[in-house]
Amino acid sequence: MRHHQYFVYILASATRRLYVGVTNDLIRRVHEHKGGTASVFTRRYGINRLVFVESTNWVNDAIVREKQIKGWLRRKKVALIEAQNPSWADLSMERSVAPSPADPSLRSG
């Protein structure tokens, strides 16, 4: 059986405008955002710094988590980012991005 991995990620602009997304190929997706081909919104506002990432083996869990985070107030998103990445460093620039696992309570049956 093939192992799948899905990522929920948050990108930020230099002015800390945020974008929340989900993908099964984090490296490709971040490359698309940095190259300006991922979305009009991220291209328009220069949102291309990976500041948060977590992973799961379940696509439905990733989608639920993405929607959950998108529904949060900005201050809660900022707290989530700063708990993992207090300096808002671009995680895609690091040699080894080790995504934190999603909250196990989010896993559906």
Buried (B, 14 or more C-beta within 10 A) or exposed (E): EEEEBBBBBBBBBEEEBBBBBBBEEBEEBBBBBBEEEBBEEBBEBBBBBBBBBBBBEBEEBBBBBBEEBBEEEEEEBBEBBEEBBEEBEBBBEEEEBEBEEBEEEBEEE
